[in-house]
Amino acid sequence: MEPIIVFVSMFLMIFGISYLYLTTRNKERLALIERDKDVSIFMKTNSGKTPAIWKIILITLGMLSIGIGLGVLTGSLLTMAGMEEDMAFPSAVFLTAGTALLLSYFLIRKMDRESL
């Protein structure tokens, strides 16, 4: 019974926050339109100047997943080579995940420079 309450309350919280955000945004836009203000700020599109945020998130998550996978593989290889398991897995995962995040930063920076 208790897990159901947790999931229902989480769903209601997410729904409430998104509903409040969307209705407030709509009221704000309608108020600007009624006062004949410039509404061109709502028509902004990504004109190729910077990479879209979803591309950045996908690249970062993909590189992080690859880094974690390589870290687990490296940790198991280090364990088979004789290193203690308690030290091999965390160190290998953090090392390769950090390297993957660093590489994704440089990849995103390169994409940003090419789009200018």
C-alpha positions as CSV (number, residue, x, y, z in Angstrom):
1,M,0.0,0.0,0.0
2,E,2.8,2.4,0.9
3,P,4.7,2.2,-2.5
4,I,1.4,3.0,-4.3
5,I,1.0,6.2,-2.2
6,V,4.6,7.2,-3.0
7,F,4.1,6.7,-6.8
8,V,0.8,8.5,-6.8
9,S,2.1,11.4,-4.9
10,M,5.2,11.6,-7.2
11,F,2.9,11.6,-10.2
12,L,0.7,14.3,-8.7
13,M,3.7,16.4,-7.9
14,I,5.1,16.3,-11.4
15,F,1.7,16.9,-12.9
16,G,1.1,19.9,-10.6
17,I,4.4,21.5,-11.3
18,S,4.1,21.1,-15.1
19,Y,0.5,22.3,-15.0
20,L,1.4,25.4,-13.0
21,Y,4.4,26.1,-15.3
22,L,2.3,25.9,-18.5
23,T,-0.6,27.9,-17.2
24,T,1.6,30.6,-15.9
25,R,3.5,30.8,-19.1
26,N,0.3,31.0,-21.1
27,K,-1.1,33.8,-18.9
28,E,2.1,35.7,-19.3
29,R,2.1,35.4,-23.1
30,L,-1.6,36.4,-23.3
31,A,-0.9,39.5,-21.1
32,L,1.9,40.5,-23.5
33,I,-0.3,40.0,-26.5
34,E,-3.1,42.1,-25.0
35,R,-0.7,45.0,-24.3
36,D,0.7,44.8,-27.9
37,K,4.2,44.1,-26.6
38,D,6.9,42.4,-28.7
39,V,6.2,38.7,-28.6
40,S,9.1,37.8,-30.9
41,I,11.0,36.4,-27.9
42,F,8.6,33.5,-27.9
43,M,9.4,32.7,-31.5
44,K,13.1,32.0,-31.0
45,T,14.4,29.0,-32.8
46,N,17.8,27.4,-32.8
47,S,19.2,28.9,-35.9
48,G,22.3,26.7,-35.9
49,K,24.4,29.1,-33.8
50,T,24.7,26.7,-30.8
51,P,24.0,23.0,-30.5
52,A,20.5,22.2,-29.2
53,I,20.3,21.3,-25.5
54,W,19.0,17.9,-26.2
55,K,22.0,17.1,-28.4
56,I,24.3,18.1,-25.5
57,I,22.4,16.0,-23.0
58,L,22.4,13.0,-25.4
59,I,26.1,13.3,-26.1
60,T,27.0,13.6,-22.4
61,L,24.8,10.7,-21.3
62,G,26.0,8.5,-24.2
63,M,29.7,9.2,-23.4
64,L,29.0,8.6,-19.7
65,S,27.4,5.3,-20.4
66,I,30.3,4.2,-22.6
67,G,32.7,5.3,-19.8
68,I,30.8,3.3,-17.1
69,G,30.7,0.3,-19.4
70,L,34.4,0.5,-20.1
71,G,35.1,1.0,-16.4
72,V,33.2,-2.2,-15.4
73,L,35.1,-4.0,-18.1
74,T,38.4,-2.6,-17.0
75,G,37.6,-3.4,-13.3
76,S,36.9,-7.0,-14.1
77,L,40.1,-7.2,-16.1
78,L,42.0,-5.7,-13.1
79,T,40.3,-8.2,-10.8
80,M,41.4,-11.1,-13.0
81,A,44.9,-9.7,-13.0
82,G,45.1,-9.9,-9.3
83,M,43.9,-6.6,-8.0
84,E,41.4,-6.5,-5.1
85,E,37.8,-6.2,-6.3
86,D,37.0,-3.5,-3.7
87,M,39.6,-1.3,-5.3
88,A,39.5,-2.3,-8.9
89,F,35.9,-1.6,-9.8
90,P,35.3,1.8,-8.2
91,S,38.6,3.2,-9.4
92,A,38.2,1.9,-12.9
93,V,34.6,3.1,-13.2
94,F,35.3,6.6,-11.9
95,L,38.4,7.0,-14.0
96,T,36.8,6.0,-17.2
97,A,33.5,7.8,-16.5
98,G,35.5,11.0,-15.7
99,T,37.5,10.6,-18.9
100,A,34.3,10.1,-20.9
101,L,32.8,13.3,-19.4
102,L,35.9,15.2,-20.3
103,L,35.8,13.9,-23.8
104,S,32.2,14.8,-24.2
105,Y,33.0,18.4,-23.0
106,F,35.7,18.7,-25.7
107,L,33.3,17.2,-28.3
108,I,30.5,19.7,-27.4
109,R,33.0,22.6,-27.4
110,K,34.2,21.6,-30.8
111,M,30.5,21.4,-32.0
112,D,29.9,24.8,-30.6
113,R,32.9,26.3,-32.4
114,E,32.0,24.8,-35.7
115,S,28.5,26.2,-35.5
116,L,29.7,29.8,-35.2
